[in-house]
Amino acid sequence: MSTSDNCGCCAGVTPLTPVDATQPPGQPTLALRVGTHGRFRQSMLADLADEPALEAFTTRADDDPAIALLDSWAAVLDVLSFYQERIGNENYLRTATERRSVLELARAIGYELRPGVAASTWLSFTLETALGAPLETRIDIGTRAQSVPGQDEKAQTFETLEAVDAKARWNALPVLAREAVAPRMGLRTIYLAGTATRLQAGDALLIVGDERAKDPGNENWDFRRVSRLREVLPADPNDPKDIGYTVVTLDHGLGKPWHGVNPARANPRCYALRARAHLFGHNAPDWRAMPANLRATYLGLADDARPPISQHPEWPGFTLADISDPPAGTASGSGLLGQYYRGKGFREPILSRTDATVNFNWSTGTPDPAVPADQFSVRWSGWVQAPTSGQFNFFVTADDGLRLWIDGVLIIDFWIDQGFIERSGSARLQADHKHDIRLEYYENAGAAACKLEWSGPGVSRAIIPATRLYPRDVNTVHLDASYPKWLAGGWAVLSIPNYEEVYRIQSTEDDARANFTVSATATRLTLSGENLRNTFNNHVRSTTAFGQSEPLDWATRPLSGFVQGHLIDLADYEPDLPVGRWLALSGLVLADVPANTKALNRLKKDDPLAAIRLARDRKTADLEFEDFSRLTVEVAPAAEIVRIQHNDSSNGRTQLLLESDLTHTYLPSTVRLNANLAPASAGDSKQMRIQPEPLGSGDGSRSLQRFALRQGPLTYITAPTPSGTASTLDIRVDGLLWQEAPRFTAPGPTERAYTVKLDENGSATVQFGDGAHGTRLPTGSGNVEARYRVGLGTAGNVKAEQISMLLTRPPGLKAVSNPVAASGGTDAEAGDEARRNAPLRVRTLDRIVSLRDFEDFAAAFTGIGKAQAVWLWDGERRMVHLSVAGTDGAPLDPNGALYRNLLAAIDSARPPHQPLRVSPCHDLCFGLTAGLWVAPDYEAEKVLAAAGQALESAFGFAARAFGQPVTGSEVLAALQGVAGVIGADLDRLVQVEAGLTVRTSSGPDGSIPARTARWQDGKLQPADLLLLDSAAVTLTERTS
């Protein structure tokens, strides 16, 4: 019979040590303990039974002295094995937890833990502008300023890193926020200075320039009516220079596109034509309605004559020329005004000219190509002056009809078809007087001829010479009343339907006029211009005169677009802004909120603005458009640092070309540029700026002398070195400057060099050479001195405008501020960071060859938290694109010191022929809504808080990679891994920008995408970094 012994109950006590020490790969800690107290105690108890000599020792009572001794040794072994495991983990970079262990392990491969970096920023200085204050001042290196601490913060001291020459006028340079709207073809809206233009709808405006003033035949002018207007009050009522402006909409656009005539361009001016008048005689009775006997009397005929209306459709002499006054006594004769008409009735004018004499025989021809051979008529008018006084005979020989008036008296009247026949009449003339003369002639058919002769005392019969004939003054018009405000030198416009002409007033005079049964005191205008006789002579009734010209100053309008891109037009002339100068640009931008969408769309379409009015709190602004609409927008302050690549001040205005495009788009009227800008970093030189700190005395007999710095932490600043840092320490021995070496073995035996070592607490020790690696210190008393700055870390990353206290005041310096937030400040490298970065430096060896090297070099650079390098095709060539993010996701300013130094360090380590583009990553944020079922034994509030922390850890900066999307399964895994969570339900994932949801994905199968760097829409797009926005997370407890 056999028995089975498989339960182990009869096996007794067996040894439990040593524990198997085999380690799975990739573990964060090593399990090196060979046993614990319980295991050691059980193993020793098992060994007691294996000794034959102890067979009789069967007790296992805890109070037995022998068992108590074993228990004591088990406790000793437990302690020893615990520390054995701890020491074993400290021997490896992956598993070490002590900073000293990580420090020494990294040094074993030539890597020093990064000491941290002081934050860097830009300080913009404001100079005094009071009378007597210096216009310029020098801001030296080391000029100090301090921040105003917020809640639970300490004041941070910043010192400038470069010297700058500052000028008072560079405190706040305005950009061109308003533009002059020059007259141009089709322009319907003009801007006039002030709000007291006294214009109304329907008023007349004249826009004329030097072209017309110098050349009466120039057509570059415009006469327009006011269609509507809008007065824009001053934006700042307390500013005496701000008088507002008036937006005037014209009845139609400027220029004459159908004739290709442009508006005035040379010094264009705008005039309000305040007065409107008619010409003298415009209100004369209708000739056709006059009784026949009155018409006969006016024509010099017998009272019982009945002249046909067809011969005189209007008052005889009813023209500008006939109404004009005789020329001055000193004037020279030149002939008579000849007006040629189609037909017999003087209704259809063809030609107007001055004929020296009336002595024509056209036969079957024509006076002018424009005049027909038959069926035309001519009216010659003007004045005649005899050489002597007495009775003069006038002879007119014509084929066909003719009539002659002297001083309004008809002395010859044969208005019939006839052959070439002479007719005569007489009138008394005075030698010192110019007598009115009018000769009318018509040609019906056949030959055409007409000549005018005279004879009188001392004058034989002859053609009346040109020297005795004076044409009607074509430069004179008489208005219908007295207009004392129509002044010489002003402008006047004469208008008939479908035609206007502009004239310069040469002189004005009031005189009494009586004609056409009308009498009045009329203003006589002597005009300079063209087409007065040709166009307006026969339009006494229909001509309207506009005058009393009053100049109106032009105003400017607000720029409709944004300040953006890489070109900036300054409002002032600044030719001495040097190339390479850094500028602080600040202003207001339209906030990225839904309420601004409509305004943004209109501004992108360049809809013209009439005014921009900021609210007192500068959080909102009213945009007033030229179409009288108004939109209220939310605005936010923004600022950035830019650099001048080129200054173009060639045309009396300054335009700046920047090295890169602006990050934001600004409202022009809010933008200011400060050119008194200097780079600065956190850290205080304390009293060492005045007197160096004595470190000790050199001893030439000793090697490797060491001195500890008395203050700390030593300030390191970002620099274009492989590590990305440089210390602010300056060591002088006997007054000579010594140089810091990167490692002990680097300097030669004669080089004046030292190394700096930081212990695990950040305290700095300076070590000098031994004669083989760096020369020894010369012997002297107190001859080793140091200057350095103290302070670094993230505490220096102060907000924009937080630095406002001047600790150093050069003459004329008034204020200081930091227009952009300080950035780049990092604390001393922690163990996790060192574990990641130490191998990177070994892989690159401070040079860049492969694609991976670009990524490793950038990731090891102090201040850079992540980097990703990819090959891209930019449309023309293959290139390396490097996306980078700051430590812990801190934003990278493309014009900041950290970013610029990274580029410089990469350039010094890479092949120069390799195309490269470095870009800050594109930050994306997501949120979520989820419900959790909490175990009954747990407090729901604490579980929900722990779940939020788990999400922040799983989807925070350290845990995510560039181009890594977020899936619903990842979120559920993170939530269900929280202690106390027995179930999770993901409702939705959302992508958020500026607090707004831009993408939604519902359910556990949803996801939010992220992409690596790419060539898209003709541009290089950096990699996306998708992180959790804790403010957009909603976690609730589910109970059913």
Stockholm file with secondary structure:
# STOCKHOLM 1.0

chainA/1-1040         MSTSDNCGCCAGVTPLTPVDATQPPGQPTLALRVGTHGRFRQSMLADLADEPALEAFTTRADDDPAIALLDSWAAVLDVLSFYQERIGNENYLRTATERRSVLELARAIGYELRPGVAASTWLSFTLETALGAPLETRIDIGTRAQSVPGQDEKAQTFETLEAVDAKARWNALPVLAREAVAPRMGLRTIYLAGTATRLQAGDALLIVGDERAKDPGNENWDFRRVSRLREVLPADPNDPKDIGYTVVTLDHGLGKPWHGVNPARANPRCYALRARAHLFGHNAPDWRAMPANLRATYLGLADDARPPISQHPEWPGFTLADISDPPAGTASGSGLLGQYYRGKGFREPILSRTDATVNFNWSTGTPDPAVPADQFSVRWSGWVQAPTSGQFNFFVTADDGLRLWIDGVLIIDFWIDQGFIERSGSARLQADHKHDIRLEYYENAGAAACKLEWSGPGVSRAIIPATRLYPRDVNTVHLDASYPKWLAGGWAVLSIPNYEEVYRIQSTEDDARANFTVSATATRLTLSGENLRNTFNNHVRSTTAFGQSEPLDWATRPLSGFVQGHLIDLADYEPDLPVGRWLALSGLVLADVPANTKALNRLKKDDPLAAIRLARDRKTADLEFEDFSRLTVEVAPAAEIVRIQHNDSSNGRTQLLLESDLTHTYLPSTVRLNANLAPASAGDSKQMRIQPEPLGSGDGSRSLQRFALRQGPLTYITAPTPSGTASTLDIRVDGLLWQEAPRFTAPGPTERAYTVKLDENGSATVQFGDGAHGTRLPTGSGNVEARYRVGLGTAGNVKAEQISMLLTRPPGLKAVSNPVAASGGTDAEAGDEARRNAPLRVRTLDRIVSLRDFEDFAAAFTGIGKAQAVWLWDGERRMVHLSVAGTDGAPLDPNGALYRNLLAAIDSARPPHQPLRVSPCHDLCFGLTAGLWVAPDYEAEKVLAAAGQALESAFGFAARAFGQPVTGSEVLAALQGVAGVIGADLDRLVQVEAGLTVRTSSGPDGSIPARTARWQDGKLQPADLLLLDSAAVTLTERTS
#=GR chainA/1-1040 SS CCCCCCSCTTSCCCCCCSCCCCCCTTCSSCCCCSCCHHHHHHHHHHHHHTCGGGTTCCCCCTTSHHHHHHHHHHHHHHHHHHHHHHHHHHTSTTTCCSHHHHHHHHHHTTCCCCCCBCCEEEEEEEECCSTTSCSEEEECTTCEEEECCCTTCCCCEEEESSCEEEEGGGSSEEBCCEEECCCCTTCCEEEEESSCCCCCTTCEEEEECHHHHHCTTCCCEEEEEEEEEEEECCSCTTCTTCCCEEEEEESSCSSBTTTTBCCCCSSCEEEEEEEEEEBTTTTCCCGGGSCHHHHHHHHTCCTTCCCCTTTCSSCTTCSHHHHSCCCCTTCCCCCEEEEEEESSSSCEEEEEEEESCCEEEEETSCSSTTSCSSSEEEEEEEEECCSSCEEEEEEEEEESCEEEEETTEEEEEECSCCSSEEEEEEEEECTTSCEEEEEEEEECSSCEEEEEEEEETTEEEEECCGGGEEECCTTEEEBSSCCTTCCTTCEEEEEETTEEEEEEEEEEEEEEEEETTEEEEEEEEEEECSSHHHHHTTCTTTCEEEEEEEEECBCEEECSSCBCTTEEEBSSCCTTCCTTCEEEEEEEEECSSGGGHHHHHHHHTTCCEEEEEECTTSSEEEEEETTSCEEEEEEEEEEEEEEEEEEECTTSSCEEEESSCCSSCBCGGGCEEECCEEEEEECBCGGGGTSCEEEECCCTTCSSCEEECSSCSBCEEECSSSSSEEECCEEEETTEEEEECSSTTSSCTTCCEEEEEECTTCCEEEEECCSSSSCCCCCCSSCEEEECCBCCSGGGCCCTTCEEEESCCCTTEEEEECSSCCBCCBCSCCHHHHHHHHHHHHHHTTCCCSHHHHHHHHHTSTTEEEEEEEEEECSSSEEEEEEEEEGGGCCCCTTSHHHHHHHHHHHHHSCTTSCEEEEECEEEEEEEEEEEEECTTSCHHHHHHHHHHHHHHHTSGGGCCTTCCEEHHHHHHHHHTSTTEEEEEEEEEEEEETTEEEEEEESTTCEECCCCSEEETTEEECCEEEEEEEEEEEEEECCC
#=GC SS_cons          CCCCCCSCTTSCCCCCCSCCCCCCTTCSSCCCCSCCHHHHHHHHHHHHHTCGGGTTCCCCCTTSHHHHHHHHHHHHHHHHHHHHHHHHHHTSTTTCCSHHHHHHHHHHTTCCCCCCBCCEEEEEEEECCSTTSCSEEEECTTCEEEECCCTTCCCCEEEESSCEEEEGGGSSEEBCCEEECCCCTTCCEEEEESSCCCCCTTCEEEEECHHHHHCTTCCCEEEEEEEEEEEECCSCTTCTTCCCEEEEEESSCSSBTTTTBCCCCSSCEEEEEEEEEEBTTTTCCCGGGSCHHHHHHHHTCCTTCCCCTTTCSSCTTCSHHHHSCCCCTTCCCCCEEEEEEESSSSCEEEEEEEESCCEEEEETSCSSTTSCSSSEEEEEEEEECCSSCEEEEEEEEEESCEEEEETTEEEEEECSCCSSEEEEEEEEECTTSCEEEEEEEEECSSCEEEEEEEEETTEEEEECCGGGEEECCTTEEEBSSCCTTCCTTCEEEEEETTEEEEEEEEEEEEEEEEETTEEEEEEEEEEECSSHHHHHTTCTTTCEEEEEEEEECBCEEECSSCBCTTEEEBSSCCTTCCTTCEEEEEEEEECSSGGGHHHHHHHHTTCCEEEEEECTTSSEEEEEETTSCEEEEEEEEEEEEEEEEEEECTTSSCEEEESSCCSSCBCGGGCEEECCEEEEEECBCGGGGTSCEEEECCCTTCSSCEEECSSCSBCEEECSSSSSEEECCEEEETTEEEEECSSTTSSCTTCCEEEEEECTTCCEEEEECCSSSSCCCCCCSSCEEEECCBCCSGGGCCCTTCEEEESCCCTTEEEEECSSCCBCCBCSCCHHHHHHHHHHHHHHTTCCCSHHHHHHHHHTSTTEEEEEEEEEECSSSEEEEEEEEEGGGCCCCTTSHHHHHHHHHHHHHSCTTSCEEEEECEEEEEEEEEEEEECTTSCHHHHHHHHHHHHHHHTSGGGCCTTCCEEHHHHHHHHHTSTTEEEEEEEEEEEEETTEEEEEEESTTCEECCCCSEEETTEEECCEEEEEEEEEEEEEECCC
//
